[in-house]
Amino acid sequence: MTAFAPSTFRGLMLKSATRPVCETKDRSRHVEMSLGQLSRRDLLRTGLSAAILSKIPLNPLDVAPAKADDGPFDLPPLPYAYDALEPAIDELTMRTHHDKHFNTYRTKLNAGLAKLGDSSIADDASLAMLLGQISKMSTIDELTLKMDNRYFEAYAEKVNAILEKLGDSSLTKRFGQLTDMSDASLRMTLRNNGGGYLNHKLFFEAMCSPSKSSESGAAVDAIKAQYGTLDAFKEQFTAACLGLFGSGFIYLVKTPGGKLEIRTYKNQDNPVMDNDGCVALVGLDMWEHGYYLNYKNDKASYIKNWWSIVDWGVVAKRYSA
């Protein structure tokens, strides 16, 4: 098993501390909306040439999803029409959210994996394993920053002992690959965009048109058994959503022991990063790009209306898997 030198740990972890996980919000929707409200004659008056205008989709709904030909992860199509979730979530939001934001996470994830050079990461299961490993490494980052110089060598020895005890050769290999990135930028790319890819896939798959949403099934029965009523659960889940500062996801998960838990995740972190074997049942995207076009800053209404489009059949399958 490969050993890691104290100098390697210290140089890497101190540099990674200066790079917080962050996301740049896509503001292209504002450009699209303004263009969609103008006629081609209006735009010509602005001085734009006809050649340029011919390449601009005046109706943002005409923008098609990018084709996935840049890596192992495709952009999965929605399992319903773009307008199927109305009035809870409008068509323009769904097109922007899926075709642009989701696709951006996918594109950047594939680019990060190409840089990592590990062809074994080619499906959701292997991606989840990678994200869990990166999460473990982030914990090591945080502990390292608390160490004084005098204890650094002893700390490195302890980490090697832990890796040896875990007997996880894949973790050791990945740790060696990623610690070669002196500023940890690759880890942040994979964490943010790999997490974003899985979060959005789970999110979109667990919704359906209001007419098809039925509050029944194994998961609903388990919720009622633990929380008393479905409404009582919804109140706690909603409180967690409204209590989130900034952006992230709120999930209902099932632990290996069968207990249900409501968990909060910042940015694009998600349940696979907990490394405790929990199963993500259903999650709500609390990033502004998921609701702001229609709801502005009215998060409470967004959450309330979202309950009407939860696909409890999908949630039940995840619960029983």
N, C-alpha and C positions, 0 to 999 in steps of 0.2 A: 504494500500500500504506500502511495506517495506521501512523503512528509512535506509539510509546509513550513518554511523558515519564518522566524519572527519578523525579519525585515520585510518580507513579502506581505504579511498581515498588516503591519503598521502603515506601510506606504499606501496600500490599497484602501484600507478602511478610512484613513484620515482624508484621502482625496474623495472618496465616495460620500463622505459626510457633507461635503460642500455642494452636492448635487441632489436636491430633494426631488421626490417623485412629483412630476407636474405634467399638466396637459395644456396644450394651446387650443383654445376654443375656436371652432370653425365659424367665421363670420360671413361666409359666402352666402348664407341664406338671406342676409339683408340686401346684398347686391341683386340676388335673384328676384326678391320681392319687388324691388324698385323697378327692375327691368320689366317684370311681368305687368306692371301697372302703366307702362308707357307704350305708345304705338311706335311702329318703325319710323313713321314720319317725325314723331317727337324726337326720337333718338338721332335721326339724321340732322336735326337742327343743332344737336350738340357738337357736330363736327366729326362724328365718327364716319368712317368711310363705309360704303356699301359692302366692300369685301370683308371688313371686320364684322359688320352687322350680320352678314350671312352665316357667320359661325357662332353667333350668340343665340341660345334658345330663349326666345322672349317668354315663353311659357315654361316655368321651371318644372312642370310636370312632364315635360318631354325629355328630361334628362334620364337616360337609361343607366342601369348599374354597370360598373366596369367589369369586364370579363377577367376571370382569374386565370392568368397564364404566367404568373411571376413566382410561383412557389407551391408548396404542398397544400396550403389552405385556400379553399375556394370561398366565394361569397354565396352562402346558401340563399336561395330565393325564399321569400315569405310564404308561409303555408296558407295564405289567404290574400285577397285583393288588397291593394293599398288603402282603399276606402272602407274596408270591411269593419274597421273598429270604430267608425263614426257612430255617434257623436263624441264618444269618449276621447278618441285620438283622431285628428283630422288627416286627410290624405296627404297634404303637403308635408306635415310633420313626419309621417311615415316614410315618404319618399326621401326626404332629407336625412332622416335618422338612419334608415337602412342603406340607401344607395351611396350616401356620402360618409357619414360618421363611421358606421360599421365597416364600410369598405376601406376607410383610411386605417383603421386598426388592423384589418387583415393585411393590407399592403405593407405596412410598417413591420408587422409580425414576420411576414415572409422575408423581408429585407434583413431583419435581425437574425433570423435563422440561417440565412445564406452567409452572414458574417460569422455566425457561430460554427458553421461547417459540420453540423450533425444531421445527417440524412435520416436518422432513426425517428426524429420528431416529425411525424407526418399525419397524426390524427389527434382527436380530442383527448384520448387517454394519455398519450405520450406528452402532449402539451401540458396537461394537468400535472403530470409527474414533474416536468421541468419547472413549472411555476411553484410547486411545493418545495422543490429543492432550492430555488432562488429565495423563497421565503425563509427557509432555514438559514441560508447564508446571510440574509439581512439581519436575522437575530444575532448571528455571530458578529456582524458589523457593529451593531449597537453595543454589544458587550465589550468589544475591542476598544471602542472609544472611551470607555470608562476605566481602562487599564492605565496604570502608571508605567513609565519606562522600566522601573525596577522589576515589575511583574510580567513584562511582555513575553519574555522567553518561557517562563513557566506556563503562561496562558497558551502559547502556541503548542506546547507539549500536551496540555489538556485537550485542546481541539483535536490533535492527532489521535489521542487516546479515545476520544468520543467517536471519531470516524471509524477507528479500528473496532470499537465495541459494537457500533451499528452494523458493521459488516456490509455496508451499502457501497459497493464498488462504483455504481453509477453516480452516486452523489460525489464520491471522491473524484471521479473523472470530470464531472461537470464543474466541481469546485476548482479543479486545476485549470480547466478551460477558461472559466470566467474570471478568475483572479489574475489572469494574464492581461486583462483590460485594466490598466492602471487607474482610470478614472471611473470605472464601473458603469460606463455609459451603455454598454451592451446589456448589462443586467437590467438597467432601468428601461431600456427599449423593450426587452422581452417581457418584463413585468407589466409595464403599462399597456402594451399593445396585445400581448398574449392574454392578459386579464381582460382587456376590452373585448377581444374576440369572443372569449368564452362567455362573458357576461351578456353580451348582446345576443349570442346564439340562444342561451337559456331564456333570455327575456322575450324575444320574438316568438319562440316556439310555444311559450306558455300563455298565449293570448288567442282569442277567437272573437267572432262577431257576437254582439250582445244576445242575439237570438239563439246562439249555440252554447252560451255559458250556463252551466247548470251546477248549482252548489250541492253536489252530491259526490259519493265515491269514498274510497278508502281513506284518502288524505283528509277529507272533510270530517269523516267519522272520528279520525284520530285527533283532529283539532278540537272537536266538540268534547271528546273524552278528557282532554288535558286542560282546555281553557274554559270549559263549561258551555259556552255557546260560540257560534261562528262570529257573532257580533262582538263578543268580548275579545276574541282574538284580533279581529279587525281593528278594534280600538287600540290595542297594544302595538300592533304593527304600524298603524297610522302615526301613533305617538313617536315611534322610532324614526319614521320617515321625516316627520316635522322637526325632530330633534337633531337631525344630521346637519352639521355646519359645513357648508361648502357642497361638494359634489361626491357622489358615491352610489352605492346600491344597498338596499335593505333586503335580506333574505330570510325565508323560513327554511330551516334545515332540519334533517333528521339525524340524530347522533347514532353511533353504532349500537348504543343501548336501547334505541327506539324512542328516545325522548325528542320532543320538538323544541326548537329554540329559534328565537328571532335574533338575528345578528346584523350588525352594522359594519359596512366596509367602505373605507375612504377610497376616493379616486376609482381605479379599476381593479382593486383587490377583490377577491372572491373566496368562497368556501374552500376551494382546493388548496388555498394557501394556508389554511389552518392546520393541515397535516394531522388531523385527528380522525379521519375516516368518515366525516359527516357527508350527507347527501343533500345537495341543493334541490329544494322542492319547487320554490317559486321566488322570484326576486323582482323588485321594482327599481327601475332606472330613475335616479333622482338628479341626474345631470340636466341642466337647463335645456340642452338641445332636444331633450325628450318631450318637453311640454311647453316651452316658452312662447312659441309662435301662436298658440291658442290660449294658454292660460296666463301668460305674463308671469307675475310673481305670486299667483294664487295657487300655491302648492296643494292646499287642502282640497280644492275642487278637483285637481288633477288626480289625487289619490282616491278620492271618493268615487269618481267616475271610472277609474281603472278597475275597481272591483267588479264592474259589470261586464268586463271583457276577459277576465281570468278564465283560462281553459282548465277547469278542475279535472277534466279527464286526463290531460297531460300530467298534471300534478299528482294524480292518483297513480299513474304508471311509474313515475319517479319514486313515489313512496313505496310502492310494492316491488320495485326492482331489486 
